[in-house]
Amino acid sequence: MAHSHNDCTPHSHTHVMYLASYNCASFRVLSSASATSDEEAAAKAAAVNADTGAPTIFDKIISKEIPANIVYEDEAVLAFRDISPKAPVHVLVIPKSRDGLTELGKAEKRHEEILGRLLYAANIVAEKEGITEGFRVVINSGPSACQSVYHLHLHVLGGRQMKWPPG
Ligand code: AMP
């Protein structure tokens, strides 16, 4: 498989719940304890290909090969709804050109401009989504942070009370 991400693949210990609820989001809610370890395992598996330059699912979204619910777009940035939302508003903001930014931990001086654009786009998304009273921007960088797609992305989360500290 060219790309790797957590796609709610059923595992034996969650099989019954998966059959009981075929919906990906419900599946995660019903089996949150197992899903957490699944996410860690998926993140570790995804990290194996992190530095290969292999295309990810986000390349297909950028090329419009697969559909996404786009919230904002300009020449450098694409923002679309997360397929497995963790809040009423959950939008991913990505650079259209990955340019080595598989993860934030790979950022170099030359990436300063795009990093600023991504953060500013996150605020545009928050305004468009009506969540400026409070929203959270998350970047998972690397397997210990449970990153599952190796194309830099900002999670913009809002529409509910956030807790702190995060898990
Ligand atoms: P991370 O775990 O920080 O790497 O985040 C990757 C995110 O990409 C997860 O929240 C997934 O739900 C999301 N995701 C994966 N595939 C798609 C897709 N086809 N459309 C929208 N979001 C996706």
Backbone and ligand atoms as CSV (ligand in chain L), in Angstrom:
chain,resi,resn,atom,element,x,y,z
A,1,MET,N,N,0.852,-1.196,0.000
A,1,MET,CA,C,0.000,0.000,0.000
A,1,MET,C,C,0.889,1.248,0.000
A,2,ALA,N,N,0.613,2.183,-0.870
A,2,ALA,CA,C,1.479,3.349,-1.021
A,2,ALA,C,C,1.404,4.275,0.194
A,3,HIS,N,N,0.220,4.408,0.763
A,3,HIS,CA,C,0.092,5.290,1.911
A,3,HIS,C,C,-0.323,4.461,3.120
A,4,SER,N,N,-0.202,5.081,4.271
A,4,SER,CA,C,-0.542,4.364,5.492
A,4,SER,C,C,-1.184,5.323,6.467
A,5,HIS,N,N,-2.377,4.977,6.960
A,5,HIS,CA,C,-2.994,5.776,8.008
A,5,HIS,C,C,-3.991,4.903,8.734
A,6,ASN,N,N,-4.438,5.379,9.878
A,6,ASN,CA,C,-5.385,4.615,10.675
A,6,ASN,C,C,-6.750,4.677,10.011
A,7,ASP,N,N,-7.180,3.579,9.427
A,7,ASP,CA,C,-8.442,3.594,8.693
A,7,ASP,C,C,-9.492,2.732,9.374
A,8,CYS,N,N,-9.377,2.567,10.682
A,8,CYS,CA,C,-10.341,1.796,11.449
A,8,CYS,C,C,-10.379,0.338,11.016
A,9,THR,N,N,-9.269,-0.177,10.557
A,9,THR,CA,C,-9.218,-1.582,10.204
A,9,THR,C,C,-9.570,-2.417,11.417
A,10,PRO,N,N,-10.501,-3.371,11.289
A,10,PRO,CA,C,-10.873,-4.156,12.457
A,10,PRO,C,C,-9.733,-5.059,12.918
A,11,HIS,N,N,-9.603,-5.198,14.207
A,11,HIS,CA,C,-8.640,-6.119,14.780
A,11,HIS,C,C,-9.428,-7.152,15.572
A,12,SER,N,N,-8.837,-8.296,15.800
A,12,SER,CA,C,-9.588,-9.402,16.375
A,12,SER,C,C,-10.272,-9.018,17.686
A,13,HIS,N,N,-9.595,-8.264,18.564
A,13,HIS,CA,C,-10.174,-7.972,19.865
A,13,HIS,C,C,-11.290,-6.948,19.793
A,14,THR,N,N,-11.448,-6.296,18.663
A,14,THR,CA,C,-12.534,-5.325,18.547
A,14,THR,C,C,-13.551,-5.771,17.505
A,15,HIS,N,N,-13.424,-6.988,17.051
A,15,HIS,CA,C,-14.207,-7.477,15.928
A,15,HIS,C,C,-15.710,-7.385,16.184
A,16,VAL,N,N,-16.146,-7.812,17.396
A,16,VAL,CA,C,-17.573,-7.840,17.690
A,16,VAL,C,C,-18.140,-6.435,17.637
A,17,MET,N,N,-17.445,-5.506,18.272
A,17,MET,CA,C,-17.932,-4.122,18.263
A,17,MET,C,C,-17.911,-3.545,16.856
A,18,TYR,N,N,-16.945,-3.946,16.068
A,18,TYR,CA,C,-16.872,-3.440,14.701
A,18,TYR,C,C,-18.097,-3.891,13.925
A,19,LEU,N,N,-18.479,-5.177,14.112
A,19,LEU,CA,C,-19.654,-5.682,13.413
A,19,LEU,C,C,-20.910,-5.000,13.936
A,20,ALA,N,N,-20.921,-4.734,15.252
A,20,ALA,CA,C,-22.104,-4.126,15.846
A,20,ALA,C,C,-22.297,-2.711,15.335
A,21,SER,N,N,-21.218,-2.047,15.025
A,21,SER,CA,C,-21.318,-0.665,14.568
A,21,SER,C,C,-20.322,-0.449,13.440
A,22,TYR,N,N,-20.808,-0.485,12.238
A,22,TYR,CA,C,-19.914,-0.410,11.088
A,22,TYR,C,C,-19.417,1.006,10.859
A,23,ASN,N,N,-20.090,1.967,11.512
A,23,ASN,CA,C,-19.689,3.366,11.342
A,23,ASN,C,C,-18.370,3.630,12.061
A,24,CYS,N,N,-17.420,4.228,11.351
A,24,CYS,CA,C,-16.068,4.400,11.878
A,24,CYS,C,C,-16.066,5.213,13.172
A,25,ALA,N,N,-16.768,6.335,13.206
A,25,ALA,CA,C,-16.744,7.200,14.383
A,25,ALA,C,C,-17.364,6.489,15.574
A,26,SER,N,N,-18.510,5.825,15.359
A,26,SER,CA,C,-19.169,5.126,16.451
A,26,SER,C,C,-18.287,4.004,16.960
A,27,PHE,N,N,-17.639,3.335,16.045
A,27,PHE,CA,C,-16.743,2.241,16.403
A,27,PHE,C,C,-15.684,2.739,17.377
A,28,ARG,N,N,-15.141,3.892,17.098
A,28,ARG,CA,C,-14.091,4.419,17.966
A,28,ARG,C,C,-14.642,4.788,19.324
A,29,VAL,N,N,-15.835,5.365,19.361
A,29,VAL,CA,C,-16.411,5.761,20.641
A,29,VAL,C,C,-16.696,4.519,21.476
A,30,LEU,N,N,-17.273,3.476,20.838
A,30,LEU,CA,C,-17.634,2.264,21.556
A,30,LEU,C,C,-16.415,1.528,22.094
A,31,SER,N,N,-15.317,1.603,21.378
A,31,SER,CA,C,-14.153,0.816,21.780
A,31,SER,C,C,-12.943,1.722,21.989
A,32,SER,N,N,-13.156,2.793,22.759
A,32,SER,CA,C,-12.107,3.799,22.861
A,32,SER,C,C,-10.813,3.233,23.449
A,33,ALA,N,N,-10.913,2.309,24.419
A,33,ALA,CA,C,-9.691,1.785,25.027
A,33,ALA,C,C,-8.870,1.032,23.987
A,34,SER,N,N,-9.546,0.167,23.197
A,34,SER,CA,C,-8.832,-0.578,22.176
A,34,SER,C,C,-8.377,0.348,21.060
A,35,ALA,N,N,-9.222,1.315,20.721
A,35,ALA,CA,C,-8.869,2.220,19.631
A,35,ALA,C,C,-7.595,2.974,19.962
A,36,THR,N,N,-7.410,3.317,21.248
A,36,THR,CA,C,-6.214,4.053,21.614
A,36,THR,C,C,-4.965,3.244,21.304
A,37,SER,N,N,-4.965,1.958,21.700
A,37,SER,CA,C,-3.789,1.148,21.405
A,37,SER,C,C,-3.690,0.880,19.915
A,38,ASP,N,N,-4.841,0.773,19.226
A,38,ASP,CA,C,-4.814,0.612,17.772
A,38,ASP,C,C,-4.178,1.834,17.116
A,39,GLU,N,N,-4.542,3.021,17.618
A,39,GLU,CA,C,-3.987,4.245,17.039
A,39,GLU,C,C,-2.477,4.308,17.241
A,40,GLU,N,N,-2.032,3.868,18.412
A,40,GLU,CA,C,-0.589,3.857,18.658
A,40,GLU,C,C,0.101,2.883,17.713
A,41,ALA,N,N,-0.502,1.708,17.524
A,41,ALA,CA,C,0.083,0.708,16.620
A,41,ALA,C,C,0.082,1.222,15.190
A,42,ALA,N,N,-1.038,1.835,14.777
A,42,ALA,CA,C,-1.126,2.365,13.413
A,42,ALA,C,C,-0.111,3.480,13.203
A,43,ALA,N,N,0.076,4.299,14.239
A,43,ALA,CA,C,1.032,5.401,14.139
A,43,ALA,C,C,2.450,4.861,13.985
A,44,LYS,N,N,2.762,3.809,14.732
A,44,LYS,CA,C,4.105,3.211,14.624
A,44,LYS,C,C,4.293,2.611,13.236
A,45,ALA,N,N,3.236,1.963,12.722
A,45,ALA,CA,C,3.326,1.365,11.382
A,45,ALA,C,C,3.502,2.448,10.325
A,46,ALA,N,N,2.774,3.538,10.463
A,46,ALA,CA,C,2.854,4.636,9.491
A,46,ALA,C,C,4.239,5.264,9.497
A,47,ALA,N,N,4.861,5.298,10.663
A,47,ALA,CA,C,6.164,5.952,10.795
A,47,ALA,C,C,7.247,5.236,9.997
A,48,VAL,N,N,7.041,3.941,9.732
A,48,VAL,CA,C,8.046,3.169,8.992
A,48,VAL,C,C,8.284,3.787,7.615
A,49,ASN,N,N,7.213,4.280,6.996
A,49,ASN,CA,C,7.319,4.864,5.648
A,49,ASN,C,C,7.520,6.372,5.658
A,50,ALA,N,N,7.665,6.934,6.851
A,50,ALA,CA,C,7.639,8.392,6.971
A,50,ALA,C,C,8.685,9.094,6.119
A,51,ASP,N,N,9.871,8.511,6.056
A,51,ASP,CA,C,10.969,9.207,5.373
A,51,ASP,C,C,11.193,8.716,3.942
A,52,THR,N,N,10.315,7.864,3.446
A,52,THR,CA,C,10.529,7.308,2.109
A,52,THR,C,C,10.066,8.264,1.021
A,53,GLY,N,N,9.283,9.267,1.415
A,53,GLY,CA,C,8.731,10.161,0.398
A,53,GLY,C,C,7.531,9.557,-0.299
A,54,ALA,N,N,7.068,8.412,0.202
A,54,ALA,CA,C,5.896,7.770,-0.403
A,54,ALA,C,C,4.700,8.704,-0.321
A,55,PRO,N,N,3.873,8.696,-1.366
A,55,PRO,CA,C,2.681,9.547,-1.312
A,55,PRO,C,C,1.751,9.105,-0.187
A,56,THR,N,N,0.955,10.023,0.296
A,56,THR,CA,C,-0.025,9.697,1.342
A,56,THR,C,C,-1.425,9.925,0.778
A,57,ILE,N,N,-2.389,9.593,1.586
A,57,ILE,CA,C,-3.795,9.800,1.215
A,57,ILE,C,C,-4.055,11.286,0.915
A,58,PHE,N,N,-3.286,12.175,1.540
A,58,PHE,CA,C,-3.515,13.603,1.326
A,58,PHE,C,C,-3.134,14.037,-0.098
A,59,ASP,N,N,-2.174,13.328,-0.724
A,59,ASP,CA,C,-1.850,13.642,-2.127
A,59,ASP,C,C,-3.069,13.433,-3.011
A,60,LYS,N,N,-3.819,12.378,-2.717
A,60,LYS,CA,C,-5.015,12.089,-3.522
A,60,LYS,C,C,-6.121,13.108,-3.265
A,61,ILE,N,N,-6.134,13.651,-2.067
A,61,ILE,CA,C,-7.113,14.706,-1.765
A,61,ILE,C,C,-6.715,15.991,-2.485
A,62,ILE,N,N,-5.423,16.305,-2.470
A,62,ILE,CA,C,-4.937,17.514,-3.148
A,62,ILE,C,C,-5.227,17.433,-4.649
A,63,SER,N,N,-4.988,16.257,-5.236
A,63,SER,CA,C,-5.202,16.094,-6.685
A,63,SER,C,C,-6.673,15.891,-7.036
A,64,LYS,N,N,-7.516,15.838,-5.987
A,64,LYS,CA,C,-8.979,15.642,-6.141
A,64,LYS,C,C,-9.303,14.241,-6.684
A,65,GLU,N,N,-8.305,13.342,-6.551
A,65,GLU,CA,C,-8.518,11.950,-6.956
A,65,GLU,C,C,-9.542,11.283,-6.051
A,66,ILE,N,N,-9.497,11.639,-4.763
A,66,ILE,CA,C,-10.545,11.182,-3.854
A,66,ILE,C,C,-11.212,12.414,-3.251
A,67,PRO,N,N,-12.496,12.300,-2.943
A,67,PRO,CA,C,-13.222,13.485,-2.482
A,67,PRO,C,C,-12.870,13.868,-1.053
A,68,ALA,N,N,-13.004,15.136,-0.784
A,68,ALA,CA,C,-12.864,15.645,0.586
A,68,ALA,C,C,-13.824,16.811,0.717
A,69,ASN,N,N,-14.220,17.069,1.936
A,69,ASN,CA,C,-15.128,18.182,2.206
A,69,ASN,C,C,-14.272,19.417,2.488
A,70,ILE,N,N,-14.050,20.188,1.425
A,70,ILE,CA,C,-13.100,21.309,1.515
A,70,ILE,C,C,-13.757,22.534,2.158
A,71,VAL,N,N,-13.043,23.089,3.136
A,71,VAL,CA,C,-13.540,24.235,3.896
A,71,VAL,C,C,-12.876,25.522,3.426
A,72,TYR,N,N,-11.607,25.413,3.055
A,72,TYR,CA,C,-10.847,26.600,2.621
A,72,TYR,C,C,-9.723,26.135,1.708
A,73,GLU,N,N,-9.415,26.964,0.742
A,73,GLU,CA,C,-8.335,26.628,-0.191
A,73,GLU,C,C,-7.733,27.902,-0.746
A,74,ASP,N,N,-6.403,27.942,-0.838
A,74,ASP,CA,C,-5.742,28.987,-1.618
A,74,ASP,C,C,-4.607,28.332,-2.390
A,75,GLU,N,N,-3.702,29.111,-2.945
A,75,GLU,CA,C,-2.695,28.505,-3.816
A,75,GLU,C,C,-1.704,27.607,-3.063
A,76,ALA,N,N,-1.585,27.820,-1.750
A,76,ALA,CA,C,-0.571,27.073,-0.988
A,76,ALA,C,C,-1.155,26.097,0.026
A,77,VAL,N,N,-2.418,26.307,0.391
A,77,VAL,CA,C,-2.999,25.605,1.537
A,77,VAL,C,C,-4.348,24.988,1.159
A,78,LEU,N,N,-4.604,23.814,1.724
A,78,LEU,CA,C,-5.918,23.172,1.565
A,78,LEU,C,C,-6.421,22.798,2.955
A,79,ALA,N,N,-7.684,23.081,3.220
A,79,ALA,CA,C,-8.298,22.720,4.503
A,79,ALA,C,C,-9.569,21.927,4.230
A,80,PHE,N,N,-9.677,20.778,4.854
A,80,PHE,CA,C,-10.825,19.891,4.620
A,80,PHE,C,C,-11.210,19.188,5.920
A,81,ARG,N,N,-12.455,18.731,5.983
A,81,ARG,CA,C,-12.948,18.108,7.215
A,81,ARG,C,C,-12.288,16.747,7.436
A,82,ASP,N,N,-11.926,16.497,8.696
A,82,ASP,CA,C,-11.353,15.199,9.056
A,82,ASP,C,C,-12.438,14.127,8.907
A,83,ILE,N,N,-12.029,12.995,8.350
A,83,ILE,CA,C,-12.979,11.910,8.089
A,83,ILE,C,C,-13.442,11.239,9.383
A,84,SER,N,N,-12.691,11.434,10.440
A,84,SER,CA,C,-13.032,10.829,11.734
A,84,SER,C,C,-12.986,11.911,12.809
A,85,PRO,N,N,-14.000,12.784,12.799
A,85,PRO,CA,C,-13.922,14.002,13.635
A,85,PRO,C,C,-13.898,13.700,15.127
A,86,LYS,N,N,-13.072,14.469,15.839
A,86,LYS,CA,C,-12.952,14.346,17.290
A,86,LYS,C,C,-13.626,15.509,18.012
A,87,ALA,N,N,-14.315,16.340,17.275
A,87,ALA,CA,C,-15.053,17.475,17.830
A,87,ALA,C,C,-16.081,17.879,16.767
A,88,PRO,N,N,-17.099,18.661,17.153
A,88,PRO,CA,C,-18.096,19.088,16.160
A,88,PRO,C,C,-17.455,19.758,14.941
A,89,VAL,N,N,-16.409,20.523,15.172
A,89,VAL,CA,C,-15.603,21.048,14.060
A,89,VAL,C,C,-14.230,20.392,14.136
A,90,HIS,N,N,-13.842,19.726,13.085
A,90,HIS,CA,C,-12.500,19.104,13.030
A,90,HIS,C,C,-12.024,19.191,11.585
A,91,VAL,N,N,-11.166,20.143,11.352
A,91,VAL,CA,C,-10.686,20.437,9.995
A,91,VAL,C,C,-9.165,20.242,9.971
A,92,LEU,N,N,-8.678,19.667,8.888
A,92,LEU,CA,C,-7.235,19.506,8.693
A,92,LEU,C,C,-6.744,20.578,7.734
A,93,VAL,N,N,-5.639,21.211,8.076
A,93,VAL,CA,C,-5.035,22.242,7.226
A,93,VAL,C,C,-3.675,21.719,6.772
A,94,ILE,N,N,-3.491,21.614,5.464
A,94,ILE,CA,C,-2.249,21.016,4.946
A,94,ILE,C,C,-1.615,21.909,3.873
A,95,PRO,N,N,-0.294,21.789,3.720
A,95,PRO,CA,C,0.338,22.472,2.583
A,95,PRO,C,C,0.067,21.666,1.311
A,96,LYS,N,N,-0.234,22.340,0.213
A,96,LYS,CA,C,-0.477,21.619,-1.042
A,96,LYS,C,C,0.795,20.938,-1.547
A,97,SER,N,N,1.932,21.566,-1.252
A,97,SER,CA,C,3.215,20.947,-1.597
A,97,SER,C,C,3.874,20.488,-0.296
A,98,ARG,N,N,4.122,19.200,-0.172
A,98,ARG,CA,C,4.692,18.684,1.083
A,98,ARG,C,C,6.129,19.174,1.250
A,99,ASP,N,N,6.908,19.156,0.194
A,99,ASP,CA,C,8.257,19.732,0.205
A,99,ASP,C,C,9.079,19.304,1.423
A,100,GLY,N,N,9.075,18.019,1.725
A,100,GLY,CA,C,9.872,17.518,2.839
A,100,GLY,C,C,9.190,17.588,4.189
A,101,LEU,N,N,8.047,18.264,4.248
A,101,LEU,CA,C,7.361,18.403,5.532
A,101,LEU,C,C,6.470,17.190,5.787
A,102,THR,N,N,7.118,16.057,5.969
A,102,THR,CA,C,6.354,14.872,6.359
A,102,THR,C,C,5.787,15.058,7.760
A,103,GLU,N,N,6.505,15.791,8.574
A,103,GLU,CA,C,6.068,16.080,9.943
A,103,GLU,C,C,6.701,17.396,10.374
A,104,LEU,N,N,6.139,18.008,11.415
A,104,LEU,CA,C,6.682,19.297,11.868
A,104,LEU,C,C,8.141,19.157,12.283
A,105,GLY,N,N,8.476,17.993,12.820
A,105,GLY,CA,C,9.853,17.753,13.268
A,105,GLY,C,C,10.873,17.776,12.139
A,106,LYS,N,N,10.433,17.813,10.895
A,106,LYS,CA,C,11.344,17.896,9.742
A,106,LYS,C,C,11.439,19.318,9.198
A,107,ALA,N,N,10.825,20.267,9.879
A,107,ALA,CA,C,10.800,21.644,9.372
A,107,ALA,C,C,12.213,22.234,9.318
A,108,GLU,N,N,12.456,22.983,8.269
A,108,GLU,CA,C,13.727,23.686,8.098
A,108,GLU,C,C,13.428,25.172,7.921
A,109,LYS,N,N,14.485,25.959,7.964
A,109,LYS,CA,C,14.366,27.416,7.841
A,109,LYS,C,C,13.520,27.805,6.621
A,110,ARG,N,N,13.725,27.074,5.517
A,110,ARG,CA,C,13.032,27.420,4.271
A,110,ARG,C,C,11.511,27.227,4.375
A,111,HIS,N,N,11.068,26.526,5.411
A,111,HIS,CA,C,9.637,26.279,5.555
A,111,HIS,C,C,8.917,27.368,6.356
A,112,GLU,N,N,9.655,28.373,6.802
A,112,GLU,CA,C,9.039,29.382,7.681
A,112,GLU,C,C,7.784,29.998,7.066
A,113,GLU,N,N,7.835,30.310,5.790
A,113,GLU,CA,C,6.678,30.988,5.196
A,113,GLU,C,C,5.446,30.090,5.167
A,114,ILE,N,N,5.621,28.857,4.723
A,114,ILE,CA,C,4.453,27.972,4.636
A,114,ILE,C,C,3.918,27.651,6.030
A,115,LEU,N,N,4.813,27.544,7.009
A,115,LEU,CA,C,4.343,27.277,8.376
A,115,LEU,C,C,3.470,28.428,8.869
A,116,GLY,N,N,3.873,29.644,8.567
A,116,GLY,CA,C,3.063,30.806,8.939
A,116,GLY,C,C,1.729,30.804,8.208
A,117,ARG,N,N,1.760,30.444,6.943
A,117,ARG,CA,C,0.521,30.418,6.142
A,117,ARG,C,C,-0.459,29.381,6.686
A,118,LEU,N,N,0.076,28.249,7.107
A,118,LEU,CA,C,-0.787,27.194,7.641
A,118,LEU,C,C,-1.477,27.663,8.927
A,119,LEU,N,N,-0.711,28.322,9.780
A,119,LEU,CA,C,-1.280,28.798,11.045
A,119,LEU,C,C,-2.318,29.887,10.793
A,120,TYR,N,N,-2.023,30.751,9.858
A,120,TYR,CA,C,-2.989,31.809,9.535
A,120,TYR,C,C,-4.251,31.205,8.914
A,121,ALA,N,N,-4.058,30.181,8.072
A,121,ALA,CA,C,-5.214,29.499,7.466
A,121,ALA,C,C,-6.063,28.838,8.547
A,122,ALA,N,N,-5.421,28.345,9.610
A,122,ALA,CA,C,-6.180,27.735,10.712
A,122,ALA,C,C,-7.138,28.770,11.306
A,123,ASN,N,N,-6.695,29.997,11.418
A,123,ASN,CA,C,-7.569,31.048,11.954
A,123,ASN,C,C,-8.683,31.397,10.966
A,124,ILE,N,N,-8.379,31.387,9.684
A,124,ILE,CA,C,-9.429,31.616,8.681
A,124,ILE,C,C,-10.498,30.527,8.799
A,125,VAL,N,N,-10.044,29.286,8.961
A,125,VAL,CA,C,-10.981,28.165,9.121
A,125,VAL,C,C,-11.842,28.374,10.370
A,126,ALA,N,N,-11.207,28.766,11.478
A,126,ALA,CA,C,-11.951,28.986,12.721
A,126,ALA,C,C,-13.020,30.063,12.526
A,127,GLU,N,N,-12.670,31.118,11.805
A,127,GLU,CA,C,-13.645,32.179,11.548
A,127,GLU,C,C,-14.779,31.663,10.676
A,128,LYS,N,N,-14.431,30.937,9.626
A,128,LYS,CA,C,-15.459,30.409,8.714
A,128,LYS,C,C,-16.399,29.438,9.430
A,129,GLU,N,N,-15.842,28.715,10.383
A,129,GLU,CA,C,-16.625,27.699,11.094
A,129,GLU,C,C,-17.328,28.261,12.338
A,130,GLY,N,N,-17.078,29.540,12.645
A,130,GLY,CA,C,-17.754,30.186,13.770
A,130,GLY,C,C,-17.318,29.678,15.137
A,131,ILE,N,N,-16.028,29.385,15.274
A,131,ILE,CA,C,-15.555,28.839,16.553
A,131,ILE,C,C,-14.476,29.724,17.188
A,132,THR,N,N,-14.497,31.018,16.855
A,132,THR,CA,C,-13.418,31.890,17.351
A,132,THR,C,C,-13.502,32.133,18.858
A,133,GLU,N,N,-14.611,31.731,19.505
A,133,GLU,CA,C,-14.658,31.875,20.969
A,133,GLU,C,C,-13.700,30.902,21.652
A,134,GLY,N,N,-13.269,29.912,20.917
A,134,GLY,CA,C,-12.296,28.969,21.466
A,134,GLY,C,C,-12.093,27.806,20.530
A,135,PHE,N,N,-10.869,27.602,20.147
A,135,PHE,CA,C,-10.575,26.437,19.303
A,135,PHE,C,C,-9.156,25.972,19.594
A,136,ARG,N,N,-8.865,24.786,19.175
A,136,ARG,CA,C,-7.545,24.209,19.441
A,136,ARG,C,C,-6.893,23.821,18.131
A,137,VAL,N,N,-5.598,24.082,18.023
A,137,VAL,CA,C,-4.820,23.661,16.853
A,137,VAL,C,C,-3.794,22.644,17.341
A,138,VAL,N,N,-3.825,21.465,16.737
A,138,VAL,CA,C,-2.951,20.370,17.163
A,138,VAL,C,C,-2.104,19.915,15.979
A,139,ILE,N,N,-0.834,19.684,16.252
A,139,ILE,CA,C,0.036,19.033,15.263
A,139,ILE,C,C,0.654,17.822,15.937
A,140,ASN,N,N,0.350,16.645,15.445
A,140,ASN,CA,C,0.998,15.433,15.932
A,140,ASN,C,C,2.250,15.223,15.090
A,141,SER,N,N,3.401,15.189,15.737
A,141,SER,CA,C,4.653,15.020,15.001
A,141,SER,C,C,5.358,13.765,15.487
A,142,GLY,N,N,5.337,12.732,14.653
A,142,GLY,CA,C,6.051,11.499,14.972
A,142,GLY,C,C,5.202,10.471,15.682
A,143,PRO,N,N,5.720,9.246,15.755
A,143,PRO,CA,C,4.947,8.127,16.304
A,143,PRO,C,C,4.561,8.305,17.772
A,144,SER,N,N,5.384,8.937,18.566
A,144,SER,CA,C,5.031,9.109,19.982
A,144,SER,C,C,3.860,10.056,20.157
A,145,ALA,N,N,3.601,10.869,19.140
A,145,ALA,CA,C,2.456,11.775,19.170
A,145,ALA,C,C,1.276,11.190,18.393
A,146,CYS,N,N,1.402,9.927,17.957
A,146,CYS,CA,C,0.337,9.238,17.211
A,146,CYS,C,C,0.080,9.866,15.845
A,147,GLN,N,N,1.120,10.408,15.200
A,147,GLN,CA,C,0.921,10.872,13.827
A,147,GLN,C,C,0.675,9.660,12.940
A,148,SER,N,N,-0.341,9.739,12.076
A,148,SER,CA,C,-0.671,8.585,11.226
A,148,SER,C,C,-0.565,8.889,9.741
A,149,VAL,N,N,-0.522,10.164,9.367
A,149,VAL,CA,C,-0.353,10.536,7.960
A,149,VAL,C,C,0.878,11.447,7.867
A,150,TYR,N,N,1.861,11.016,7.050
A,150,TYR,CA,C,3.127,11.738,7.006
A,150,TYR,C,C,3.162,12.801,5.906
A,151,HIS,N,N,2.251,13.725,6.063
A,151,HIS,CA,C,2.165,14.963,5.278
A,151,HIS,C,C,1.700,15.974,6.317
A,152,LEU,N,N,2.555,16.947,6.628
A,152,LEU,CA,C,2.240,17.871,7.728
A,152,LEU,C,C,0.788,18.341,7.672
A,153,HIS,N,N,0.136,18.311,8.822
A,153,HIS,CA,C,-1.242,18.813,8.886
A,153,HIS,C,C,-1.525,19.378,10.264
A,154,LEU,N,N,-2.311,20.445,10.278
A,154,LEU,CA,C,-2.796,21.042,11.517
A,154,LEU,C,C,-4.229,20.560,11.719
A,155,HIS,N,N,-4.519,20.071,12.911
A,155,HIS,CA,C,-5.907,19.763,13.263
A,155,HIS,C,C,-6.508,21.030,13.865
A,156,VAL,N,N,-7.612,21.513,13.317
A,156,VAL,CA,C,-8.346,22.630,13.920
A,156,VAL,C,C,-9.614,22.050,14.531
A,157,LEU,N,N,-9.693,22.139,15.855
A,157,LEU,CA,C,-10.780,21.493,16.596
A,157,LEU,C,C,-11.579,22.537,17.367
A,158,GLY,N,N,-12.907,22.405,17.344
A,158,GLY,CA,C,-13.729,23.342,18.093
A,158,GLY,C,C,-15.176,22.918,18.108
A,159,GLY,N,N,-16.002,23.790,18.724
A,159,GLY,CA,C,-17.423,23.501,18.793
A,159,GLY,C,C,-17.820,22.752,20.049
A,160,ARG,N,N,-16.871,22.518,20.922
A,160,ARG,CA,C,-17.164,21.927,22.238
A,160,ARG,C,C,-16.094,22.402,23.224
A,161,GLN,N,N,-16.381,22.221,24.525
A,161,GLN,CA,C,-15.384,22.579,25.535
A,161,GLN,C,C,-14.205,21.615,25.446
A,162,MET,N,N,-13.013,22.150,25.306
A,162,MET,CA,C,-11.811,21.334,25.265
A,162,MET,C,C,-11.290,21.110,26.690
A,163,LYS,N,N,-10.654,19.990,26.907
A,163,LYS,CA,C,-10.050,19.680,28.210
A,163,LYS,C,C,-8.548,19.889,28.125
A,164,TRP,N,N,-7.956,20.093,29.276
A,164,TRP,CA,C,-6.504,20.206,29.344
A,164,TRP,C,C,-6.017,19.509,30.605
A,165,PRO,N,N,-4.965,18.729,30.598
A,165,PRO,CA,C,-4.068,18.456,29.459
A,165,PRO,C,C,-4.671,17.456,28.481
A,166,PRO,N,N,-4.175,17.493,27.237
A,166,PRO,CA,C,-4.622,16.525,26.236
A,166,PRO,C,C,-4.027,15.143,26.561
A,167,GLY,N,N,-4.594,14.123,25.974
A,167,GLY,CA,C,-4.124,12.756,26.244
A,167,GLY,C,C,-2.844,12.443,25.522
L,1,AMP,P1,P,-2.665,12.338,12.503
L,1,AMP,O1,O,-3.094,11.127,13.280
L,1,AMP,O2,O,-2.318,13.519,13.353
L,1,AMP,O3,O,-1.594,11.985,11.502
L,1,AMP,O4,O,-3.943,12.800,11.704
L,1,AMP,C1,C,-4.324,12.242,10.486
L,1,AMP,C2,C,-5.776,12.553,10.326
L,1,AMP,O5,O,-6.143,12.323,8.980
L,1,AMP,C3,C,-6.700,11.683,11.195
L,1,AMP,O6,O,-7.425,12.518,12.086
L,1,AMP,C4,C,-7.588,10.999,10.169
L,1,AMP,O7,O,-8.914,10.860,10.616
L,1,AMP,C5,C,-7.488,11.933,8.983
L,1,AMP,N1,N,-7.765,11.327,7.700
L,1,AMP,C6,C,-7.242,10.202,7.197
L,1,AMP,N2,N,-7.732,9.974,5.967
L,1,AMP,C7,C,-8.566,10.982,5.677
L,1,AMP,C8,C,-9.385,11.314,4.570
L,1,AMP,N3,N,-9.436,10.551,3.476
L,1,AMP,N4,N,-10.141,12.442,4.628
L,1,AMP,C9,C,-10.098,13.230,5.722
L,1,AMP,N5,N,-9.341,12.966,6.801
L,1,AMP,C10,C,-8.593,11.858,6.791
